[in-house]
Amino acid sequence: MRKLMTLKRAGAAAAIALTLTLTACSGDGEGGGDERLDVAVPADASSLDPILGSAGGDHVMLYPIYETLIGFDADMAPQPALVESWSQASPTELTLVLREGLTFHDGTALDAEAVRFNLERARGEGSNVAVDLAAISEIRVDDPLTVTLELAEPDASLLMVLSDRAGMMVSPAAVEKSGGDVSDNPVGAGPWSLVEWKRGQFLRVERFGGYWDADAARVPELQFNIVADPTTRATSLRSGKQDVALGYAPSDAAELDGDSDVQLVRTPRLWVDQVYFDLGSPELKDVRVRRALNLAIDRDTIVKSAYFDLGSPASSLFPDDYWAANDELTYEFDPDQARALLAEAGASDLSFDMLLSADAGTVRMGEILQQQWADVGVTVNLKPLEGVQAVNAYFVDHVEPALLSAFTGRPDPKMAFDVLFSGSSFYNVSGLATPGLGEALESTDRSLESDQRAPGFRDAAAAVFENASFLPISFPDNLIALGEDVSGFEDNLLGKPKFLGVSLD
């Protein structure tokens, strides 16, 4: 699937289509010179505690602070990280062997007991990632460097689960000191440690001398500047105030003219723009209504007009060329069938409220959906809020039956299905499991080989499609702009770069 394209010496156009009207503070407003890499990001982290955060965009600010047990390469294949090696004595046992001499930023030991502490915490009450570790029945410390995870049932996704939030190791001493929540006192074992976090403005980290991979290229300081407006991110990059701009506007990318020293990295990613449905809500509990809402959307037009063809229409959770995708599932644009299904369900006058981020690009997308649904007789009331507020209002407070947002992908496809559609997941606000999904996913745990797991994932996608458990819209390409002095940058299929290997020339 991975087809990275880099366009060098490209200028941004003045034409703006999906731009924002709000401008956020960009840290101290100045670049850090050769000592600091300044990165403009669209939104702040919801939390710096990896098991308590709720936004997929958190990862770019979590990765520098928290090293994971398992790593991954650009194509999402597992790699050693804190764990030097792993083995399976049986399908229900996973043994992890840590590197020697690991420490957290506070100088405390990162040993097998610390791993056990973290995994117990991640699967405990209040954790937003407990579903990822649901198969674990016991965590056994075999010696100071060895941990064995005993499973109640096989779970082939567990290895890559440990490359995500559940595998981000937090200092147990810091957890105790912070009363169980390290959102404001993050102490990990990542390549950088926290210097300062001003919410809504910037987060700054500095190079950690005790990082296990001493040979990894790391800038001395890394600062994430919160700049909600994509036009401002682009302008700030061109002026030299930023070295990297995440979430480069499709309108700018489509008009590149090759006249300046901006590098554009364009990659596919496991990201889907979507509408989350509360399957138990009075408005959306009927599957015929949810199917109708899907059929009323003209995805091809959305991709062309909103993304300048820098993406593809989405009818499922994964793009067609991803190994776990089911490319036979397609929501054809069929407003007549949508009207018929609504009438059959007794919902021809359907009206509901939908939360969304207040940025102009998301609001514009909401207005497109609103109009297309209005064409089949559905009234949608848009309720824009600041990004983190919108996410919390839906997932935490359950105030409305729908949320226009995105799903930013997971390292393993089973994780993605579990986190979105399992009955016990934080992200499935209804608590209602998708019929047939559990059986399909169970078949994916019989092997670690992708080709043997793929049929089960195709069945899982079909179950979600039949139940219309959500409304996928599009797979936008990941667009990241780099200043002319930035080298060594590499993206990944999650579209969440880690910034290891990056340097300023």
C-alpha positions in Angstrom: 0.0 0.0 0.0 2.8 2.4 0.9 3.5 4.7 -2.0 5.4 7.7 -0.6 5.7 10.7 -2.8 7.9 13.7 -2.0 7.7 16.9 -3.9 10.7 19.1 -3.4 11.1 22.8 -3.9 7.4 23.4 -4.1 5.5 26.6 -3.4 2.0 26.9 -1.9 -0.7 28.6 -3.9 -2.8 31.6 -2.7 -6.0 29.8 -3.5 -7.7 28.5 -0.4 -10.6 26.2 -0.3 -10.6 24.2 3.0 -9.0 26.9 5.2 -9.9 27.9 8.8 -11.0 31.2 10.1 -9.3 30.8 13.4 -5.6 31.4 14.1 -4.0 29.8 17.1 -0.8 30.7 19.0 2.3 29.0 17.7 4.3 28.7 20.8 6.7 31.6 21.2 6.3 32.4 17.5 9.9 31.9 16.5 11.8 29.0 15.2 14.4 27.3 17.4 17.3 27.5 15.0 19.6 24.5 14.6 19.0 23.5 18.2 15.2 23.0 18.0 12.8 21.5 15.5 9.5 23.4 15.5 6.5 21.4 14.3 3.1 23.1 13.7 0.3 20.7 14.6 -3.5 21.2 14.1 -4.6 20.5 17.6 -3.2 20.0 21.2 -3.1 16.7 22.9 -6.2 15.7 24.8 -4.0 14.3 27.6 -0.3 13.4 28.1 -1.3 10.2 29.9 -1.3 7.6 27.2 -4.2 5.5 28.7 -6.4 8.5 29.4 -6.3 10.5 26.2 -9.1 10.3 23.7 -7.8 11.9 20.5 -5.9 10.1 17.7 -3.8 13.2 17.1 -2.3 12.8 20.6 0.3 10.3 19.3 2.7 12.7 17.7 3.2 14.4 21.1 3.1 11.1 23.0 5.8 9.3 21.0 8.6 11.6 21.9 7.9 11.2 25.6 6.9 7.5 25.8 8.8 4.7 24.2 6.7 1.7 23.4 7.5 -2.0 24.2 7.3 -2.9 20.5 8.2 -0.5 17.7 7.2 -0.5 14.0 8.7 0.5 10.7 7.2 2.7 8.1 5.0 -0.1 6.8 3.8 -1.1 10.2 5.8 -4.3 10.6 6.8 -4.9 14.3 10.3 -4.0 15.4 12.2 -4.3 18.7 12.0 -1.3 20.9 12.1 -1.5 24.7 11.5 -5.2 24.1 14.6 -6.7 22.5 12.9 -10.0 21.6 9.7 -11.8 21.9 8.5 -15.4 21.5 5.3 -17.5 21.7 5.5 -20.9 23.4 1.8 -21.3 22.5 -1.0 -19.2 20.9 -1.9 -18.1 24.5 1.5 -17.1 25.7 3.6 -14.1 24.7 7.0 -13.7 26.3 8.8 -10.3 26.2 12.5 -9.8 26.9 13.5 -6.3 27.8 16.8 -4.6 27.0 19.3 -4.3 29.9 19.8 -1.0 31.7 16.6 0.8 30.7 15.5 3.8 32.7 12.7 6.3 32.8 13.3 10.1 32.5 13.2 10.3 36.3 16.1 7.8 36.7 14.0 4.9 38.0 14.4 1.5 36.5 12.3 0.3 33.6 12.3 -3.4 34.3 9.8 -6.3 34.2 8.0 -5.1 37.3 7.5 -1.7 35.7 6.1 -3.4 32.6 3.7 -5.4 34.7 2.6 -2.2 36.5 1.9 -0.4 33.2 0.0 -3.3 31.6 -2.1 -3.8 34.7 -2.9 -0.1 34.8 -3.7 0.0 31.0 -6.2 -2.8 31.4 -7.7 -1.5 34.6 -10.7 0.7 35.5 -10.7 4.1 33.9 -8.3 3.1 31.0 -9.4 4.1 27.5 -7.3 1.2 26.1 -8.5 -1.7 28.3 -10.2 -3.3 25.3 -6.8 -3.7 23.6 -5.6 -5.9 26.4 -8.8 -7.8 27.0 -7.3 -11.2 26.1 -4.7 -11.1 28.9 -5.6 -13.2 31.9 -2.3 -12.9 33.8 0.9 -10.9 33.6 3.8 -12.9 34.9 7.3 -11.6 35.8 9.7 -14.4 35.1 12.9 -12.4 36.0 14.0 -8.7 36.0 14.0 -8.5 32.2 11.3 -11.1 31.2 7.5 -10.7 31.2 5.1 -13.4 30.0 1.6 -12.5 29.1 -0.9 -15.4 29.6 -4.0 -15.1 27.4 -7.5 -16.4 28.0 -7.7 -16.8 24.3 -5.4 -16.3 21.3 -5.0 -12.7 20.2 -2.7 -12.2 17.2 -3.1 -8.4 17.5 -1.4 -8.2 20.9 2.1 -7.7 19.6 1.1 -4.5 17.8 -1.1 -3.5 20.6 2.1 -3.0 22.5 3.3 -0.5 19.9 0.4 1.7 20.7 -0.9 3.5 23.8 -1.0 0.3 25.9 2.7 -0.2 25.2 3.8 3.3 26.1 5.7 2.9 29.4 5.1 5.4 32.2 7.2 5.7 35.3 5.4 4.0 38.2 6.9 6.5 40.5 5.4 9.3 38.5 2.0 7.6 38.5 2.1 7.3 42.3 3.3 10.9 42.7 0.5 12.2 40.4 -2.3 10.3 42.1 -2.8 8.0 39.2 -3.0 10.5 36.3 0.2 11.7 34.6 -1.6 14.0 32.2 0.3 17.0 33.5 3.4 15.1 34.7 4.4 12.8 31.9 7.5 10.7 32.7 8.3 8.1 30.1 11.4 6.5 28.5 11.1 8.1 25.1 13.8 9.9 23.1 12.8 13.2 24.6 11.5 14.4 28.0 9.1 17.1 28.8 10.3 20.7 29.3 7.1 22.7 29.2 3.5 22.3 28.1 1.3 25.4 27.7 -2.1 24.0 26.8 -3.4 25.3 23.5 -0.1 26.9 22.7 2.9 24.6 22.6 4.6 21.5 24.0 8.4 21.4 24.2 10.7 18.4 24.9 14.4 18.0 25.1 16.7 15.1 24.2 16.9 12.3 26.8 20.5 11.2 27.3 19.4 7.8 28.7 17.4 6.7 25.6 18.1 3.1 24.7 19.0 3.8 21.1 21.9 6.2 21.6 22.7 6.1 17.8 19.3 7.4 16.8 19.5 10.9 15.3 17.5 13.3 17.5 17.4 17.1 17.5 18.3 18.6 20.9 14.9 20.1 21.3 11.5 19.4 19.7 8.6 21.8 20.0 5.0 21.2 18.9 3.2 24.5 18.2 -0.6 24.4 18.2 -1.7 26.2 15.0 -5.3 25.3 14.1 -5.5 27.2 10.8 -3.8 25.3 7.9 -3.1 28.5 6.1 -1.3 29.9 9.1 0.7 26.6 9.4 1.8 27.0 5.7 2.6 30.7 6.1 4.5 30.1 9.3 6.5 27.3 7.6 7.4 29.5 4.6 8.5 32.3 6.9 10.9 30.0 8.8 9.0 30.1 12.1 8.2 26.4 11.7 10.4 23.6 10.3 7.5 21.1 9.8 3.8 21.6 9.2 1.5 18.6 9.8 -1.9 18.5 8.1 -0.9 20.6 5.0 -4.1 21.9 3.3 -5.1 19.9 0.1 -5.9 23.3 -1.6 -2.3 24.4 -1.1 -0.8 21.0 -2.1 -2.9 20.9 -5.3 -1.6 24.2 -6.5 2.2 23.6 -5.9 4.2 25.6 -8.5 7.7 24.5 -7.7 9.0 28.0 -6.9 10.1 27.7 -3.3 12.1 25.6 -0.9 9.1 23.7 0.6 9.3 19.9 0.6 5.9 18.2 0.5 5.6 14.6 1.7 2.4 12.9 0.5 1.6 9.4 1.8 -1.4 7.1 2.1 -2.4 6.3 5.6 -4.8 4.3 7.8 -7.0 7.3 8.4 -10.7 7.6 7.6 -12.8 10.7 7.9 -16.2 9.5 9.2 -19.3 10.0 11.2 -19.5 8.1 14.5 -23.0 6.8 15.2 -24.6 6.1 18.6 -26.3 2.9 17.6 -28.5 3.0 20.6 -29.9 6.5 20.1 -33.6 6.9 19.2 -32.6 8.6 15.9 -30.0 6.1 14.7 -31.0 2.8 16.2 -32.6 1.5 13.0 -30.1 0.0 10.7 -32.2 1.1 7.7 -31.7 4.7 8.8 -28.0 4.3 9.0 -27.8 2.6 5.6 -29.9 5.5 4.2 -27.5 8.1 5.6 -24.6 6.2 3.9 -26.4 5.9 0.6 -27.3 9.6 0.5 -23.6 10.7 0.5 -21.8 11.4 -2.8 -18.3 10.5 -1.7 -16.7 10.9 -5.1 -17.8 14.6 -5.3 -16.5 15.1 -1.7 -13.1 13.8 -2.5 -12.8 15.9 -5.6 -14.2 19.1 -4.2 -12.9 19.0 -0.6 -9.6 17.1 -1.1 -8.6 18.1 -4.7 -8.4 14.3 -5.4 -5.7 13.9 -2.8 -7.4 10.9 -1.3 -10.1 8.3 -2.1 -13.7 7.6 -1.3 -14.3 5.3 1.8 -17.0 2.7 2.1 -15.2 0.7 4.8 -12.6 1.1 7.5 -9.5 0.5 5.3 -8.4 1.6 1.8 -8.8 -1.1 -0.8 -5.1 -1.7 -1.2 -4.5 -2.4 2.5 -3.9 -6.1 3.2 -6.8 -6.4 5.6 -9.4 -4.6 3.5 -12.5 -5.9 1.8 -12.5 -4.2 -1.6 -15.9 -5.6 -2.5 -17.8 -3.3 -0.2 -19.0 0.0 -1.8 -21.7 2.5 -0.8 -23.0 3.7 -4.2 -24.5 7.1 -4.2 -28.2 6.3 -4.4 -30.5 9.0 -2.9 -33.7 7.2 -4.2 -32.8 4.1 -2.3 -32.0 6.2 0.7 -35.5 7.8 0.6 -37.1 4.4 0.3 -35.2 3.0 3.3 -36.1 6.1 5.4 -39.8 5.7 4.5 -39.6 2.0 5.3 -38.2 2.8 8.7 -40.8 5.5 9.4 -38.1 8.1 9.4 -38.9 10.3 6.4 -38.8 13.4 8.6 -35.6 12.3 10.5 -33.8 15.1 12.4 -30.7 14.7 14.6 -27.9 16.8 16.0 -24.2 16.2 15.0 -21.1 17.3 16.9 -18.0 18.4 15.0 -14.9 20.4 15.4 -15.3 24.2 14.9 -12.4 24.5 12.4 -13.6 25.8 9.0 -12.5 22.6 7.1 -14.6 20.3 9.3 -17.5 22.7 9.4 -17.4 22.8 5.6 -17.5 19.0 5.5 -20.4 19.1 7.9 -22.3 21.5 5.6 -21.7 19.2 2.6 -23.2 16.3 4.5 -26.0 18.4 5.8 -27.0 19.4 2.3 -26.7 15.9 0.9 -28.8 14.5 3.7 -31.3 17.4 3.2 -31.8 16.2 -0.4 -33.3 13.0 1.0 -35.4 14.7 3.6 -33.1 14.4 6.6 -32.4 17.5 8.8 -29.1 17.6 10.6 -28.3 20.3 13.1 -24.5 21.0 13.2 -23.0 21.6 16.7 -19.4 22.8 16.2 -17.2 22.9 19.3 -13.4 23.2 19.8 -11.8 19.9 18.7 -11.1 18.3 22.1 -14.4 19.6 23.5 -16.3 18.0 20.6 -14.6 14.7 21.2 -15.3 14.7 24.9 -18.9 15.8 24.4 -19.5 12.7 22.3 -17.3 10.0 23.8 -17.4 11.1 27.5 -20.7 13.0 27.9 -22.7 11.2 25.2 -24.6 14.4 24.5 -25.5 13.8 20.8 -26.1 10.8 18.6 -23.4 11.6 16.0 -19.9 13.0 15.7 -18.2 14.1 12.5 -14.5 13.4 13.0 -11.9 10.9 11.9 -10.4 7.6 13.0 -6.7 7.8 12.8 -6.0 4.1 12.6 -4.2 1.5 14.7 -1.1 -0.6 14.2 -3.1 -3.8 13.8 -6.4 -4.1 12.0 -8.0 -6.1 14.8 -7.3 -3.2 17.2 -9.2 -0.9 14.8 -12.3 -3.1 14.7 -12.2 -3.6 18.5 -11.8 0.0 19.4 -14.6 1.2 17.1 -17.2 -1.5 17.3 -16.7 -3.8 20.3 -19.4 -3.5 22.9 -16.9 -2.7 25.7 -14.9 0.0 23.8 -14.8 3.6 25.0 -15.3 4.7 21.4 -18.5 2.7 21.0 -20.8 4.9 23.0 -23.8 2.7 22.6 -22.2 -0.4 24.1 -23.8 -2.4 21.3 -21.5 -4.8 19.5 -21.8 -5.2 15.7 -23.5 -8.5 14.9 -21.1 -11.1 13.5 -18.1 -9.0 14.2 -16.8 -11.1 17.2 -16.9 -14.3 15.2 -15.1 -12.8 12.3 -12.3 -11.4 14.4 -11.9 -14.6 16.3 -10.8 -16.2 13.1 -8.0 -13.7 12.8 -6.3 -14.9 15.9 -5.4 -18.4 14.6 -2.2 -17.2 13.0 0.3 -14.3 13.0 0.6 -14.4 9.2 -1.2 -11.7 7.3 -2.4 -13.8 4.5 -4.1 -16.2 6.9 -5.7 -13.4 8.9 -7.0 -11.4 5.9 -10.2 -13.5 5.2 -11.4 -12.9 8.8 -10.9 -9.2 8.4 -12.8 -9.2 5.2 -15.7 -10.9 7.0 -15.4 -8.3 9.8 -15.6 -5.5 7.3 -18.7 -7.1 5.8 -20.4 -7.3 9.2 -19.7 -3.6 9.9 -21.0 -2.8 6.4 -24.2 -4.8 6.8 -24.9 -3.1 10.2 -23.9 0.3 8.9 -22.1 0.7 12.2 -20.6 4.0 11.1 -20.4 6.3 8.1 -17.1 6.3 6.3 -16.5 9.3 4.1 -13.0 9.4 2.7 -9.3 8.4 3.0 -7.4 11.7 2.8 -3.7 11.5 1.9 -1.4 12.6 4.6 0.2 15.9 3.6 3.2 17.1 5.6 5.4 20.1 4.6 9.0 20.4 5.5 11.4 23.4 5.5 14.4 23.2 3.2 16.8 22.5 6.1 14.9 19.4 7.3 16.3 16.0 6.4 15.8 12.4 7.5 12.0 12.7 7.8 10.0 9.5 7.4 6.2 9.1 7.7 4.3 5.8 8.4 1.0 4.3 7.5 -0.6 5.7 10.6 0.3 9.2 9.4 1.8 9.9 12.9 5.5 10.6 12.5 7.9 10.0 15.4 10.7 12.4 14.3 13.5 10.0 15.1 16.2 10.4 12.5 15.2 14.0 11.6 17.9 16.6 11.6 18.3 20.3 10.7 21.1 20.9 8.1 
